[in-house]
C-alpha cells in the first residue's frame, strides 16, 4: 500500500533522489539486468507499468543498502498517521514493513520526475554548456 508523499523540495529532495538512483543502480546490477547498459535499464524501467515499477522497487529495497542519510531523506517526504513528516525523532518507531512501504512510496514519486541535462528544444537551439531541466512526468 503506497503512502501519501509530500512535495519533494529542498536539499533533502536531492539526497532522496540520490537514494532512488542508488536503488535503480543496485537493481540494474542484479543478475537479470547485469547485461544491460545503464541507459537500457532506465528505458526498461521507464516503460514498466506502475505495478511492475513498484515490484521492482520493492525488490531493490530488499537487496540494496541505502545510506542512513538516503533513508532519512526518503522517509522525510512521508507523514505519520497524525500528518507529521517523518524525521530523526519518529523514524526509529517505523517497523521494517512500514519503512519499506514509505521508501517505495517516495521512490515511486521520484520516478515520476524527469531530469534531463538538456531538454529536446535546448539540444536543438543551444551551443552553450549543459543546463539542467527538471520536469514532472
MDTraj code that builds the backbone (N, CA, C; nanometers):
import mdtraj as md
import numpy as np

residues = "UNK UNK UNK UNK UNK UNK UNK UNK UNK UNK UNK UNK UNK UNK UNK UNK UNK UNK UNK UNK UNK UNK UNK UNK UNK UNK UNK UNK UNK UNK UNK UNK UNK UNK UNK UNK UNK UNK UNK UNK UNK UNK UNK UNK UNK UNK UNK UNK UNK UNK UNK UNK UNK UNK UNK UNK UNK UNK UNK UNK UNK UNK UNK UNK UNK UNK UNK UNK UNK UNK UNK UNK UNK UNK UNK UNK UNK UNK UNK UNK UNK UNK UNK UNK UNK UNK UNK UNK UNK UNK UNK UNK UNK UNK UNK UNK UNK UNK UNK UNK UNK UNK UNK UNK UNK UNK UNK UNK UNK UNK UNK UNK UNK UNK UNK UNK UNK UNK UNK UNK UNK UNK UNK UNK UNK UNK UNK UNK UNK UNK UNK UNK UNK UNK UNK UNK UNK".split()
xyz = np.array([
    [0.0840, -0.1184, 0.0000],
    [0.0000, 0.0000, 0.0000],
    [0.0882, 0.1243, 0.0000],
    [0.0759, 0.2053, -0.1015],
    [0.1571, 0.3254, -0.1118],
    [0.1048, 0.4334, -0.0184],
    [0.1937, 0.5149, 0.0282],
    [0.1624, 0.6236, 0.1205],
    [0.1629, 0.7561, 0.0464],
    [0.0977, 0.8549, 0.1072],
    [0.0960, 0.9897, 0.0507],
    [0.2343, 1.0513, 0.0669],
    [0.2840, 1.1072, -0.0414],
    [0.4163, 1.1696, -0.0434],
    [0.3969, 1.3203, -0.0520],
    [0.4696, 1.3935, 0.0335],
    [0.4619, 1.5389, 0.0285],
    [0.5583, 1.5917, -0.0776],
    [0.5450, 1.7198, -0.1098],
    [0.6259, 1.7790, -0.2164],
    [0.7758, 1.7618, -0.1904],
    [0.8459, 1.7209, -0.2920],
    [0.9906, 1.6998, -0.2845],
    [1.0610, 1.8333, -0.3080],
    [1.1043, 1.8960, -0.1994],
    [1.1725, 2.0250, -0.2085],
    [1.2941, 2.0252, -0.1167],
    [1.3825, 2.1182, -0.1401],
    [1.4966, 2.1384, -0.0522],
    [1.6092, 2.0391, -0.0758],
    [1.7135, 2.0549, 0.0054],
    [1.8338, 1.9730, -0.0088],
    [1.8051, 1.8251, 0.0136],
    [1.7117, 1.7940, 0.1040],
    [1.6804, 1.6525, 0.1292],
    [1.6206, 1.5855, 0.0061],
    [1.5560, 1.6633, -0.0804],
    [1.4997, 1.6028, -0.2014],
    [1.6116, 1.5520, -0.2921],
    [1.7241, 1.6205, -0.2944],
    [1.8378, 1.5742, -0.3739],
    [1.8958, 1.4458, -0.3152],
    [1.9051, 1.4391, -0.1823],
    [1.9546, 1.3175, -0.1176],
    [1.8573, 1.2021, -0.1426],
    [1.7267, 1.2309, -0.1371],
    [1.6263, 1.1284, -0.1667],
    [1.6379, 1.0830, -0.3122],
    [1.6593, 1.1770, -0.4036],
    [1.6784, 1.1458, -0.5454],
    [1.8008, 1.0559, -0.5640],
    [1.9085, 1.0862, -0.4907],
    [2.0280, 1.0020, -0.4975],
    [1.9986, 0.8623, -0.4435],
    [1.9163, 0.8533, -0.3379],
    [1.8753, 0.7233, -0.2855],
    [1.7974, 0.6439, -0.3885],
    [1.7079, 0.7109, -0.4589],
    [1.6313, 0.6468, -0.5667],
    [1.7263, 0.5924, -0.6729],
    [1.8241, 0.6742, -0.7127],
    [1.9200, 0.6297, -0.8135],
    [2.0075, 0.5158, -0.7624],
    [2.0379, 0.5151, -0.6329],
    [2.1119, 0.4026, -0.5741],
    [2.0305, 0.2743, -0.5858],
    [1.8999, 0.2840, -0.5614],
    [1.8134, 0.1668, -0.5745],
    [1.8116, 0.1167, -0.7182],
    [1.7979, 0.2087, -0.8137],
    [1.7948, 0.1669, -0.9544],
    [1.9279, 0.1072, -0.9992],
    [2.0373, 0.1699, -0.9587],
    [2.1679, 0.1171, -0.9965],
    [2.1888, -0.0214, -0.9360],
    [2.1497, -0.0379, -0.8109],
    [2.1610, -0.1685, -0.7474],
    [2.0741, -0.2725, -0.8151],
    [1.9539, -0.2333, -0.8525],
    [1.8631, -0.3249, -0.9221],
    [1.9208, -0.3631, -1.0579],
    [1.9814, -0.2685, -1.1254],
    [2.0439, -0.2954, -1.2549],
    [2.1580, -0.3955, -1.2415],
    [2.2217, -0.3984, -1.1248],
    [2.3360, -0.4870, -1.1036],
    [2.2951, -0.6297, -1.0646],
    [2.1670, -0.6537, -1.0390],
    [2.1219, -0.7890, -1.0080],
    [2.1325, -0.8751, -1.1346],
    [2.1443, -1.0067, -1.1205],
    [2.1728, -1.0951, -1.2345],
    [2.0813, -1.0784, -1.3566],
    [1.9527, -1.0512, -1.3367],
    [1.8639, -1.0432, -1.4529],
    [1.8777, -0.9133, -1.5326],
    [1.9560, -0.8163, -1.4830],
    [1.9740, -0.6898, -1.5560],
    [2.1208, -0.6543, -1.5789],
    [2.2125, -0.7345, -1.5314],
    [2.3553, -0.7007, -1.5352],
    [2.4078, -0.6830, -1.6783],
    [2.3484, -0.7515, -1.7737],
    [2.3936, -0.7431, -1.9131],
    [2.3501, -0.6136, -1.9819],
    [2.2530, -0.5440, -1.9248],
    [2.2005, -0.4220, -1.9872],
    [2.2893, -0.3029, -1.9537],
    [2.2935, -0.2071, -2.0453],
    [2.3619, -0.0813, -2.0153],
    [2.2730, -0.0024, -1.9193],
    [2.3318, 0.0982, -1.8558],
    [2.2543, 0.1809, -1.7637],
    [2.1386, 0.2480, -1.8385],
    [2.1631, 0.2952, -1.9590],
    [2.0589, 0.3603, -2.0387],
    [1.9489, 0.2615, -2.0757],
    [1.9868, 0.1395, -2.1160],
    [1.8872, 0.0371, -2.1493],
    [1.8021, 0.0034, -2.0271],
    [1.8667, -0.0092, -1.9124],
    [1.7919, -0.0414, -1.7919],
    [1.6944, 0.0705, -1.7564],
    [1.7390, 0.1959, -1.7641],
    [1.6492, 0.3091, -1.7346],
    [1.5317, 0.3115, -1.8316],
    [1.5573, 0.2873, -1.9582],
    [1.4489, 0.2842, -2.0569],
    [1.3501, 0.1724, -2.0229],
    [1.4013, 0.0565, -1.9849],
    [1.3159, -0.0554, -1.9446],
    [1.2327, -0.0172, -1.8228],
    [1.2962, 0.0444, -1.7228],
    [1.2245, 0.0855, -1.6019],
    [1.1164, 0.1878, -1.6362],
    [1.1497, 0.2862, -1.7193],
    [1.0528, 0.3893, -1.7572],
    [0.9312, 0.3313, -1.8281],
    [0.9495, 0.2227, -1.9020],
    [0.8403, 0.1614, -1.9774],
    [0.7541, 0.0675, -1.8938],
    [0.7990, 0.0332, -1.7731],
    [0.7227, -0.0588, -1.6880],
    [0.5906, 0.0040, -1.6435],
    [0.4932, -0.0813, -1.6166],
    [0.3686, -0.0338, -1.5575],
    [0.3970, 0.0126, -1.4149],
    [0.3059, 0.0871, -1.3570],
    [0.3230, 0.1327, -1.2189],
    [0.3380, 0.0128, -1.1244],
    [0.2590, -0.0908, -1.1450],
    [0.2660, -0.2094, -1.0597],
    [0.4014, -0.2789, -1.0727],
    [0.4544, -0.2880, -1.1954],
    [0.5852, -0.3508, -1.2158],
    [0.6977, -0.2660, -1.1551],
    [0.6852, -0.1328, -1.1655],
    [0.7841, -0.0452, -1.1022],
    [0.7813, -0.0645, -0.9511],
    [0.6634, -0.0730, -0.8949],
    [0.6502, -0.0928, -0.7507],
    [0.7141, -0.2252, -0.7081],
    [0.6906, -0.3310, -0.7858],
    [0.7520, -0.4608, -0.7552],
    [0.9041, -0.4544, -0.7678],
    [0.9525, -0.3877, -0.8717],
    [1.0973, -0.3752, -0.8920],
    [1.1600, -0.2961, -0.7777],
    [1.0958, -0.1876, -0.7375],
    [1.1497, -0.1072, -0.6278],
    [1.1440, -0.1829, -0.4958],
    [1.0412, -0.2650, -0.4781],
    [1.0325, -0.3474, -0.3577],
    [1.1508, -0.4437, -0.3525],
    [1.1813, -0.5022, -0.4655],
    [1.2965, -0.5930, -0.4739],
    [1.4259, -0.5177, -0.4452],
    [1.4369, -0.3974, -0.4998],
    [1.5572, -0.3168, -0.4778],
    [1.5731, -0.2821, -0.3302],
    [1.4647, -0.2407, -0.2658],
    [1.4719, -0.2055, -0.1236],
    [1.5141, -0.3268, -0.0417],
    [1.4730, -0.4455, -0.0842],
    [1.5075, -0.5681, -0.0122],
    [1.6535, -0.6090, -0.0328],
    [1.7175, -0.5628, -0.1397],
    [1.8526, -0.6093, -0.1724],
    [1.9614, -0.5019, -0.1683],
    [1.9232, -0.3760, -0.1758],
    [2.0208, -0.2689, -0.1916],
    [2.0323, -0.1893, -0.0616],
    [2.1541, -0.1724, -0.0151],
    [2.1773, -0.0947, 0.1065],
    [2.1806, 0.0540, 0.0727],
    [2.0940, 0.1291, 0.1368],
    [2.0949, 0.2748, 0.1257],
    [2.1714, 0.3304, 0.2456],
    [2.2292, 0.4477, 0.2294],
    [2.2942, 0.5112, 0.3428],
    [2.1871, 0.5591, 0.4406],
    [2.2273, 0.5822, 0.5626],
    [2.1326, 0.6336, 0.6622],
    [2.0760, 0.7684, 0.6182],
    [2.1589, 0.8528, 0.5570],
    [2.1129, 0.9827, 0.5076],
    [2.0091, 0.9658, 0.3969],
    [2.0308, 0.8689, 0.3073],
    [1.9343, 0.8453, 0.1990],
    [1.8015, 0.7959, 0.2560],
    [1.8081, 0.7046, 0.3513],
    [1.6849, 0.6541, 0.4135],
    [1.6111, 0.7683, 0.4828],
    [1.6835, 0.8441, 0.5631],
    [1.6199, 0.9550, 0.6349],
    [1.5580, 1.0556, 0.5383],
    [1.6307, 1.0883, 0.4322],
    [1.5792, 1.1850, 0.3354],
    [1.4543, 1.1315, 0.2663],
    [1.4576, 1.0062, 0.2227],
    [1.3417, 0.9494, 0.1536],
    [1.2205, 0.9443, 0.2460],
    [1.2414, 0.8989, 0.3686],
    [1.1313, 0.8842, 0.4630],
    [1.0740, 1.0208, 0.5019],
    [1.1560, 1.1249, 0.4995],
    [1.1108, 1.2576, 0.5415],
    [1.0035, 1.3163, 0.4499],
    [0.9801, 1.2552, 0.3357],
    [0.8781, 1.3054, 0.2441],
    [0.7443, 1.2334, 0.2582],
    [0.7308, 1.1541, 0.3657],
    [0.6021, 1.0931, 0.4027],
    [0.5686, 1.1365, 0.5448],
    [0.4405, 1.1244, 0.5797],
    [0.3945, 1.1654, 0.7118],
    [0.3429, 1.0455, 0.7899],
    [0.3447, 1.0601, 0.9233],
    [0.2872, 0.9570, 1.0087],
    [0.1346, 0.9715, 1.0099],
    [0.0671, 0.8905, 1.0895],
    [-0.0801, 0.8911, 1.0949],
    [-0.1368, 1.0254, 1.1396],
    [-0.0565, 1.1048, 1.2099],
    [-0.1005, 1.2366, 1.2581],
    [-0.0672, 1.3490, 1.1601],
    [-0.0125, 1.3144, 1.0450],
    [0.0223, 1.4148, 0.9453],
    [0.1560, 1.4817, 0.9696],
    [0.2355, 1.4291, 1.0611],
    [0.3684, 1.4846, 1.0919],
    [0.4716, 1.4153, 1.0035],
    [0.5490, 1.4935, 0.9269],
    [0.6515, 1.4305, 0.8436],
    [0.7504, 1.3524, 0.9291],
    [0.7933, 1.2376, 0.8765],
    [0.8919, 1.1576, 0.9483],
    [1.0249, 1.2305, 0.9522],
    [1.0948, 1.2143, 1.0625],
    [1.2268, 1.2720, 1.0813],
    [1.3051, 1.1837, 1.1759],
    [1.4198, 1.2325, 1.2200],
    [1.5054, 1.1526, 1.3072],
    [1.4317, 1.1058, 1.4325],
    [1.3443, 1.1895, 1.4840],
    [1.2785, 1.1555, 1.6101],
    [1.1736, 1.0458, 1.5974],
    [1.1034, 1.0396, 1.4854],
    [0.9981, 0.9378, 1.4738],
    [1.0282, 0.8268, 1.3738],
    [1.1364, 0.8378, 1.2968],
    [1.1719, 0.7325, 1.2014],
    [1.2081, 0.6033, 1.2743],
    [1.2647, 0.6170, 1.3939],
    [1.3060, 0.4992, 1.4694],
    [1.1866, 0.4148, 1.5145],
    [1.0663, 0.4714, 1.5108],
    [0.9455, 0.3980, 1.5503],
    [0.8828, 0.3195, 1.4354],
    [0.9349, 0.3371, 1.3148],
    [0.8797, 0.2657, 1.1992],
    [0.9219, 0.1193, 1.2022],
    [0.8260, 0.0321, 1.1838],
    [0.8566, -0.1102, 1.1695],
    [0.9140, -0.1315, 1.0297],
    [0.9852, -0.2414, 1.0124],
    [1.0503, -0.2694, 0.8851],
    [0.9521, -0.2641, 0.7679],
    [0.8356, -0.3245, 0.7839],
    [0.7350, -0.3238, 0.6775],
    [0.6938, -0.1812, 0.6414],
    [0.6755, -0.0965, 0.7426],
    [0.6357, 0.0423, 0.7187],
    [0.7485, 0.1212, 0.6529],
    [0.8703, 0.0998, 0.6974],
    [0.9858, 0.1669, 0.6391],
    [0.9991, 0.1303, 0.4913],
    [0.9858, 0.0041, 0.4623],
    [0.9906, -0.0466, 0.3251],
    [0.8831, 0.0225, 0.2399],
    [0.7619, 0.0272, 0.2926],
    [0.6486, 0.0871, 0.2215],
    [0.6698, 0.2360, 0.1955],
    [0.7206, 0.3067, 0.2948],
    [0.7441, 0.4504, 0.2808],
    [0.8516, 0.4766, 0.1747],
    [0.9598, 0.4018, 0.1783],
    [1.0676, 0.4208, 0.0807],
    [1.0162, 0.3945, -0.0609],
    [0.9377, 0.2905, -0.0788],
    [0.8823, 0.2603, -0.2114],
    [0.7893, 0.3728, -0.2562],
    [0.7068, 0.4233, -0.1654],
    [0.6145, 0.5328, -0.1998],
    [0.6897, 0.6550, -0.2493],
    [0.7953, 0.6914, -0.1780],
    [0.8741, 0.8088, -0.2174],
    [0.9495, 0.7809, -0.3481],
    [1.0040, 0.6617, -0.3609],
    [1.0752, 0.6257, -0.4839],
    [0.9818, 0.6298, -0.6046],
    [0.8596, 0.5842, -0.5883],
    [0.7628, 0.5898, -0.6988],
    [0.7380, 0.7351, -0.7403],
    [0.7274, 0.8232, -0.6429],
    [0.7051, 0.9647, -0.6727],
    [0.8276, 1.0247, -0.7415],
    [0.9458, 0.9931, -0.6923],
    [1.0681, 1.0437, -0.7549],
    [1.0791, 0.9915, -0.8980],
    [1.0380, 0.8671, -0.9205],
    [1.0428, 0.8088, -1.0539],
    [0.9545, 0.8802, -1.1547],
    [0.8605, 0.9593, -1.1068],
    [0.7721, 1.0360, -1.1961],
    [0.8355, 1.1679, -1.2393],
    [0.9476, 1.2032, -1.1780],
    [1.0165, 1.3280, -1.2112],
    [1.1219, 1.2976, -1.3169],
    [1.1199, 1.3726, -1.4232],
    [1.2151, 1.3518, -1.5323],
    [1.3223, 1.4601, -1.5231],
    [1.4470, 1.4173, -1.5113],
    [1.5593, 1.5102, -1.5043],
    [1.6445, 1.4889, -1.6283],
    [1.6560, 1.5925, -1.7093],
    [1.7389, 1.5882, -1.8298],
    [1.8444, 1.6977, -1.8201],
    [1.9623, 1.6687, -1.8698],
    [2.0658, 1.7713, -1.8745],
    [2.0214, 1.8824, -1.9695],
    [1.9700, 1.8466, -2.0853],
    [1.9150, 1.9431, -2.1800],
    [1.7817, 1.8919, -2.2304],
    [1.6826, 1.9801, -2.2390],
    [1.5563, 1.9412, -2.2999],
    [1.5789, 1.9257, -2.4499],
    [1.4844, 1.8656, -2.5183],
    [1.4989, 1.8455, -2.6632],
    [1.5128, 1.9790, -2.7361],
    [1.4342, 2.0821, -2.6974],
    [1.4446, 2.2144, -2.7597],
    [1.5802, 2.2780, -2.7327],
    [1.6295, 2.2629, -2.6094],
    [1.7603, 2.3186, -2.5759],
    [1.8705, 2.2507, -2.6562],
    [1.8567, 2.1202, -2.6777],
    [1.9564, 2.0481, -2.7565],
    [1.9624, 2.1026, -2.8987],
    [1.8455, 2.1363, -2.9544],
    [1.8397, 2.1855, -3.0911],
    [1.8886, 2.3289, -3.1026],
    [1.8617, 2.4115, -2.9993],
    [1.8856, 2.5551, -3.0101],
    [2.0053, 2.6083, -2.9335],
    [2.0788, 2.5229, -2.8658],
    [2.1852, 2.5732, -2.7797],
    [2.3207, 2.5153, -2.8174],
    [2.4190, 2.6047, -2.8204],
    [2.5568, 2.5584, -2.8365],
    [2.6344, 2.5882, -2.7084],
    [2.5639, 2.6417, -2.6070],
    [2.6259, 2.6712, -2.4779],
    [2.6477, 2.5428, -2.4007],
    [2.7092, 2.5550, -2.2835],
    [2.7315, 2.4393, -2.1955],
    [2.5996, 2.3828, -2.1470],
    [2.6065, 2.2686, -2.0791],
    [2.4859, 2.1997, -2.0349],
    [2.4087, 2.2782, -1.9297],
    [2.2777, 2.2622, -1.9333],
    [2.1915, 2.3154, -1.8290],
    [2.1084, 2.1992, -1.7784],
    [2.0401, 2.2190, -1.6663],
    [1.9599, 2.1114, -1.6094],
    [1.8131, 2.1516, -1.6156],
    [1.7322, 2.0622, -1.6611],
    [1.5886, 2.0828, -1.6694],
    [1.5193, 1.9722, -1.5914],
    [1.4379, 2.0087, -1.4921],
    [1.3644, 1.9101, -1.4124],
    [1.2174, 1.9282, -1.4432],
    [1.1553, 1.8196, -1.4909],
    [1.0166, 1.8267, -1.5331],
    [0.9382, 1.7111, -1.4745],
    [0.8283, 1.7404, -1.4017],
    [0.7443, 1.6295, -1.3565],
    [0.6858, 1.5559, -1.4756],
    [0.6740, 1.4245, -1.4638],
    [0.6172, 1.3456, -1.5733],
    [0.4677, 1.3445, -1.5608],
])
top = md.Topology()
chain = top.add_chain()
for i, resn in enumerate(residues, 1):
    res = top.add_residue(resn, chain, resSeq=i)
    for name in ("N", "CA", "C"):
        top.add_atom(name, md.element.get_by_symbol(name[0]), res)
traj = md.Trajectory(xyz[None], top)
